[in-house]
Amino acid sequence: MTPNTPTTPDAPAAPTSSYTVWGLPGIPEIGPGDDLAAAVAEAATADGLPGLRDGDVLLVTSKIVSKAEGRLVAAADREAAIDAETVRVVARRGRTRIVENRQGLVMAAAGVDASNTAPGTVLLLPEDPDASARALRDGIRRRTGAEVAVVVTDTFGRPWRNGLTDVAIGAAGIAVLDDHRGRTDSHGNALAVTVVATADELAAAGDLVKGKTAGVPVAVLRGLPGVTTAEDGPGARALVRTAADDMFRLGTSEAVRQAVALRRTVRDFTDEPVDAGAVRRAVAAAVTAPAPHHTTPWRFVLLESEAARGKLLDAMLDAWQTDLRELDGWDEGRINRRTRRGDVLRRAPYLVVPCLVAEGAHDYPDLRRGAAEREMFVVAMGAAVQNLLVALAGEGYGSAWVSSTMFCRDTVRQALDLPDGWDAMGAVAVGRPASVPPQRPERPVDAFVQVR
């Protein structure tokens, strides 16, 4: 069907298995303060078009809404306008930025549009697209008496799919989501997860007759009275996933940086058991660390039982107290105060003991090269531990690396029945954080960099 020729719009109401959609080509150029409802109502009856009826759905390109609301701003630098509209960067690819904007939408360039606008200006999305939809719906009702639904649309790309399509960014008078959960399909199977994005489907249908370059900013859809509602409804905001429900909140590089920044030392944990699968996924990340001579010098002892943790920690405590008593000459009161610092390991529901196995190390006759060889393996172990901690943060677990096993390696080997040559490189306490760690103060990079 062509944008300006509806298919039998005056026919009796069609069954819900069919609908008609047509464009309104007669809308003039819209400017700040123009009466958009009046322009749409007039275009709906121009050139023999049938006007608007109860139950119709108006599919309105956000661009003309923004123009009517004066969202045109001077911006010689489009990137600066994108910065101003951005709440959170989701992903970057060269100059392209996918961001969350101030309306809560995740999209390219925050919806800032430099096309079809005067040079030196850019067009921002409506400040509140749902409010814009409600206002336009009310204006159409006052001018025509018709109870229509309004969907404000914009063009989106989608993860894992090529091409663009229109989606709903504002809505009024429409059930934006159709929840099928609890219903049964044609074979009697219970539906558990199906929630249809009706407003997005309608937006895409309207895009087929509006076109991207035809200059037709509004379409009318007729024949689906079941999707409209008497009330304005929650609007298109209901289509936006909350942060808690968003499984793909960041792009790859952004997620890595975020995980590194989220890795904090956590010393107090809840009693929630730790998912052993999550720890193994973290170990799989750990062993991607670089290592010398194509070796694999990492081993991770997972203490999943309370008995194993208790046996190790009791043996380590006894060794620590002996050192303080016999080597440092401390009295019992001072020893007890000092060893309480190790309680972080006892409070954790899960422990990991990373061990260095220097198999494949080169043997040098002099101390200088021998020490450097050992340090290469230690650096590889440190990289693996960092990978482990970052991966645990990505799984939602807090962690604390504690060095104490390095001071009593023979004790650790005996308590855990480990082979000779397995050198414990600290212990990692793992669990759900009992509270949100404080914000990490920003450290200026220049303080840690020298450029030559």
Solvent accessible surface area in square Angstrom, and as a share of the most:
residue,aa,sasa,rsa
1,M,125,0.56
2,T,75,0.44
3,P,44,0.27
4,N,84,0.43
5,T,79,0.46
6,P,22,0.14
7,T,68,0.39
8,T,96,0.56
9,P,17,0.11
10,D,102,0.53
11,A,44,0.34
12,P,123,0.77
13,A,96,0.74
14,A,39,0.30
15,P,93,0.59
16,T,98,0.57
17,S,104,0.67
18,S,48,0.31
19,Y,97,0.37
20,T,21,0.12
21,V,9,0.05
22,W,1,0.00
23,G,0,0.00
24,L,0,0.00
25,P,47,0.30
26,G,44,0.43
27,I,18,0.09
28,P,85,0.53
29,E,137,0.62
30,I,8,0.04
31,G,21,0.20
32,P,95,0.59
33,G,72,0.69
34,D,66,0.34
35,D,68,0.35
36,L,17,0.09
37,A,8,0.06
38,A,37,0.29
39,A,16,0.13
40,V,0,0.00
41,A,15,0.12
42,E,130,0.58
43,A,3,0.02
44,A,2,0.02
45,T,85,0.49
46,A,37,0.29
47,D,130,0.68
48,G,78,0.75
49,L,13,0.07
50,P,36,0.23
51,G,5,0.05
52,L,24,0.12
53,R,93,0.34
54,D,101,0.53
55,G,18,0.17
56,D,1,0.00
57,V,0,0.00
58,L,0,0.00
59,L,0,0.00
60,V,0,0.00
61,T,35,0.20
62,S,2,0.01
63,K,39,0.16
64,I,17,0.08
65,V,6,0.04
66,S,2,0.01
67,K,26,0.11
68,A,15,0.11
69,E,83,0.37
70,G,34,0.33
71,R,32,0.12
72,L,69,0.34
73,V,55,0.31
74,A,93,0.72
75,A,19,0.15
76,A,113,0.87
77,D,78,0.40
78,R,90,0.33
79,E,48,0.22
80,A,54,0.42
81,A,11,0.09
82,I,4,0.02
83,D,80,0.41
84,A,72,0.56
85,E,9,0.04
86,T,31,0.18
87,V,94,0.54
88,R,44,0.16
89,V,39,0.22
90,V,12,0.07
91,A,13,0.10
92,R,111,0.41
93,R,144,0.53
94,G,78,0.75
95,R,195,0.71
96,T,73,0.42
97,R,26,0.10
98,I,57,0.29
99,V,0,0.00
100,E,33,0.15
101,N,1,0.00
102,R,110,0.40
103,Q,14,0.06
104,G,6,0.06
105,L,14,0.07
106,V,61,0.35
107,M,12,0.05
108,A,54,0.42
109,A,13,0.10
110,A,3,0.02
111,G,11,0.10
112,V,4,0.02
113,D,42,0.22
114,A,52,0.40
115,S,56,0.36
116,N,110,0.56
117,T,27,0.16
118,A,57,0.45
119,P,136,0.86
120,G,47,0.45
121,T,30,0.18
122,V,3,0.01
123,L,4,0.02
124,L,15,0.07
125,L,8,0.04
126,P,0,0.00
127,E,93,0.42
128,D,67,0.35
129,P,9,0.05
130,D,14,0.07
131,A,36,0.28
132,S,11,0.07
133,A,0,0.00
134,R,89,0.32
135,A,66,0.51
136,L,11,0.06
137,R,7,0.03
138,D,56,0.29
139,G,1,0.01
140,I,0,0.00
141,R,75,0.28
142,R,159,0.58
143,R,100,0.36
144,T,60,0.35
145,G,57,0.54
146,A,6,0.05
147,E,73,0.33
148,V,1,0.01
149,A,0,0.00
150,V,0,0.00
151,V,0,0.00
152,V,0,0.00
153,T,0,0.00
154,D,27,0.14
155,T,46,0.27
156,F,29,0.12
157,G,45,0.43
158,R,87,0.32
159,P,92,0.58
160,W,194,0.68
161,R,164,0.60
162,N,152,0.78
163,G,50,0.48
164,L,124,0.62
165,T,31,0.18
166,D,5,0.03
167,V,19,0.11
168,A,7,0.05
169,I,7,0.04
170,G,0,0.00
171,A,1,0.01
172,A,1,0.00
173,G,0,0.00
174,I,2,0.01
175,A,41,0.32
176,V,5,0.03
177,L,68,0.34
178,D,51,0.26
179,D,61,0.31
180,H,43,0.19
181,R,135,0.49
182,G,68,0.66
183,R,112,0.41
184,T,88,0.51
185,D,54,0.28
186,S,113,0.73
187,H,160,0.71
188,G,52,0.50
189,N,85,0.43
190,A,82,0.63
191,L,44,0.22
192,A,79,0.61
193,V,130,0.74
194,T,51,0.30
195,V,57,0.33
196,V,42,0.24
197,A,33,0.26
198,T,15,0.09
199,A,0,0.00
200,D,39,0.20
201,E,105,0.47
202,L,8,0.04
203,A,0,0.00
204,A,34,0.26
205,A,10,0.08
206,G,0,0.00
207,D,24,0.13
208,L,151,0.75
209,V,7,0.04
210,K,3,0.01
211,G,35,0.34
212,K,111,0.47
213,T,136,0.79
214,A,63,0.49
215,G,62,0.60
216,V,12,0.07
217,P,19,0.12
218,V,0,0.00
219,A,0,0.00
220,V,0,0.00
221,L,1,0.00
222,R,26,0.10
223,G,9,0.09
224,L,30,0.15
225,P,75,0.47
226,G,68,0.65
227,V,27,0.15
228,T,32,0.19
229,T,48,0.28
230,A,87,0.67
231,E,121,0.54
232,D,50,0.26
233,G,36,0.34
234,P,97,0.61
235,G,1,0.01
236,A,3,0.02
237,R,135,0.49
238,A,45,0.35
239,L,38,0.19
240,V,46,0.26
241,R,173,0.63
242,T,84,0.49
243,A,56,0.43
244,A,100,0.77
245,D,85,0.44
246,D,36,0.19
247,M,162,0.72
248,F,125,0.52
249,R,88,0.32
250,L,47,0.23
251,G,13,0.12
252,T,99,0.58
253,S,47,0.30
254,E,12,0.05
255,A,39,0.30
256,V,86,0.49
257,R,137,0.50
258,Q,83,0.37
259,A,16,0.12
260,V,68,0.39
261,A,56,0.44
262,L,104,0.52
263,R,53,0.19
264,R,50,0.18
265,T,64,0.37
266,V,11,0.06
267,R,132,0.48
268,D,73,0.38
269,F,22,0.09
270,T,52,0.30
271,D,141,0.73
272,E,82,0.37
273,P,106,0.67
274,V,19,0.11
275,D,72,0.38
276,A,35,0.28
277,G,28,0.27
278,A,1,0.01
279,V,0,0.00
280,R,121,0.44
281,R,132,0.48
282,A,0,0.00
283,V,28,0.16
284,A,59,0.46
285,A,36,0.28
286,A,0,0.00
287,V,63,0.36
288,T,103,0.60
289,A,7,0.06
290,P,100,0.63
291,A,33,0.25
292,P,17,0.11
293,H,69,0.31
294,H,189,0.84
295,T,22,0.13
296,T,89,0.52
297,P,1,0.01
298,W,21,0.07
299,R,69,0.25
300,F,31,0.13
301,V,25,0.14
302,L,44,0.22
303,L,6,0.03
304,E,80,0.36
305,S,55,0.35
306,E,138,0.62
307,A,82,0.64
308,A,33,0.25
309,R,32,0.12
310,G,23,0.22
311,K,125,0.53
312,L,1,0.00
313,L,14,0.07
314,D,82,0.42
315,A,32,0.25
316,M,12,0.05
317,L,58,0.29
318,D,92,0.48
319,A,23,0.18
320,W,65,0.23
321,Q,40,0.18
322,T,44,0.26
323,D,53,0.27
324,L,13,0.07
325,R,99,0.36
326,E,124,0.56
327,L,141,0.70
328,D,81,0.42
329,G,61,0.59
330,W,53,0.19
331,D,96,0.50
332,E,89,0.40
333,G,35,0.34
334,R,117,0.43
335,I,0,0.00
336,N,72,0.37
337,R,144,0.53
338,R,74,0.27
339,T,12,0.07
340,R,141,0.52
341,R,168,0.61
342,G,20,0.19
343,D,50,0.26
344,V,3,0.02
345,L,6,0.03
346,R,108,0.39
347,R,116,0.42
348,A,5,0.04
349,P,29,0.18
350,Y,7,0.02
351,L,0,0.00
352,V,0,0.00
353,V,0,0.00
354,P,0,0.00
355,C,0,0.00
356,L,1,0.01
357,V,7,0.04
358,A,37,0.29
359,E,117,0.52
360,G,50,0.48
361,A,41,0.32
362,H,93,0.42
363,D,138,0.71
364,Y,71,0.27
365,P,127,0.80
366,D,47,0.24
367,L,164,0.82
368,R,182,0.66
369,R,98,0.36
370,G,27,0.26
371,A,53,0.41
372,A,52,0.40
373,E,9,0.04
374,R,89,0.32
375,E,105,0.47
376,M,77,0.34
377,F,0,0.00
378,V,55,0.32
379,V,108,0.62
380,A,3,0.03
381,M,1,0.01
382,G,41,0.39
383,A,31,0.24
384,A,0,0.00
385,V,15,0.09
386,Q,72,0.32
387,N,45,0.23
388,L,0,0.00
389,L,11,0.05
390,V,23,0.13
391,A,25,0.20
392,L,0,0.00
393,A,20,0.15
394,G,60,0.58
395,E,54,0.24
396,G,40,0.39
397,Y,11,0.04
398,G,6,0.05
399,S,4,0.02
400,A,1,0.01
401,W,110,0.39
402,V,28,0.16
403,S,40,0.26
404,S,27,0.17
405,T,0,0.00
406,M,65,0.29
407,F,161,0.67
408,C,20,0.12
409,R,56,0.21
410,D,105,0.54
411,T,32,0.19
412,V,0,0.00
413,R,44,0.16
414,Q,154,0.68
415,A,10,0.08
416,L,28,0.14
417,D,132,0.68
418,L,28,0.14
419,P,71,0.45
420,D,137,0.71
421,G,46,0.44
422,W,57,0.20
423,D,26,0.13
424,A,1,0.01
425,M,13,0.06
426,G,0,0.00
427,A,1,0.00
428,V,0,0.00
429,A,0,0.00
430,V,0,0.00
431,G,0,0.00
432,R,66,0.24
433,P,42,0.26
434,A,58,0.45
435,S,82,0.53
436,V,136,0.78
437,P,42,0.26
438,P,105,0.66
439,Q,166,0.74
440,R,88,0.32
441,P,96,0.60
442,E,165,0.74
443,R,158,0.57
444,P,90,0.57
445,V,106,0.61
446,D,122,0.63
447,A,77,0.60
448,F,145,0.60
449,V,70,0.40
450,Q,143,0.63
451,V,126,0.73
452,R,236,0.86
